[in-house]
């Protein structure tokens, strides 16, 4: 496994076109692999994510079973002569091998939190539909619900409320979801783009269906976790978590707790 | 040497250094005269009391949340005579959070700490109409530090999160770097100069001396997520070597 960090040159117009469209960025990431990884759903897959780094840098992170070649992307949307600062591939496999159950890590996960619902007007027995989680509370609830199967637990927030605070909160039985865990949700954005960005006019006219846009809700979780099930956790890191993995969701990265 | 740290947070703050007549401007960060005045008020000193011991303290401030500058077009009239007072523009920093520190001799700093804990005159953030929204003292005696001023400011966690109660985690990520403004040691060249060292708060004749300021940066103590800092760059692939074995792992 490899983890690659690519620094995007945001002042180039082709870089902005990529940032504007998860579809194009998906294509650009796909092109980085001469041999496409198998799509049978068994092996580790290519995951990517856009990460806001300090001093207004935007990094593209790619986790992949094979080593990517991002030369084309550096020429389009990076600094071709910047060398390893422009893009670096890290030996992710040896890091994954060294992980141990019980280890505590700071994590970041950009995901598409959703659930399956049947609306009231739907006839009983009809297939359920995907519906996004929109609020912070629901999105944290989604992560907490899936953490056990994913092989980790988000550390609880142990700062006990002081006496004054408990009095102020006397009305509520228990604090809201977002206070109970060492977890922050940010960059919660609904994403929407046409399914084929470069579609010609005539084709758009012939195959015009109003629901053709891709829509999903994206949220970034920052927090601290403890590894509970090593095998499941490695699977989470390499196979991704949740839906919309082709469009920049599902990649979880770790950093040492400071 | 001991350092006393104060969290200055409120919906409005106003720290004037060169404000005169009808343009009541504010600096971007608390002034030394403003914070020392708060401490003098907490001790219950009268306006014309001697300030030399306070003015000798080393002062510094860290800008945790810069806030935004707003202008208030101020009209007022004298209730007794009914005559309008001069129209003035009053500037404020809205929604700002600062961490201010004074460093000095241990017993004096501890005396100031107890004074801020139970102030004789109510503290305010630069102007009487700007009450603090949070306790000035940090929780768990974190306000008293045995570190020198600069280290104490660097090592205190970021205070700019929006959570109004202490047990709520901050909703926002701190900026990567925080600006600090520190008293310049006499042998160094200051970056900025400001006339805000108080000599006398006597309302009939307030007097201030120049102060040299050094600008410094502190990294916010809440970490920025860097998923690659602890990884080793993968060795560059050579054309003659076989595929690296890690790529064929079962996960």
Interface residues (C-beta under 8 A of the other chain):
Chain A: X1 X2 X3 X5 X44 X51 X53 X54 X55 X61 X65 X66 X67 X84 X88 X89 X90 X91 X92 X93 X94 X95 X96 X97 X106 X107 X108 X157 X159 X160 X161 X162 X165 X168 X175 X178 X179 X182 X183 X184 X186 X222 X231 X234 X235 X238 X253 X254 X255 X256 X258
Chain B: X165 X166 X167 X168 X169 X170 X171 X172 X173 X175 X176 X177 X223 X224 X225 X226 X227 X228 X229 X230 X231 X232 X233 X234 X235 X237 X244 X246 X247 X249 X251
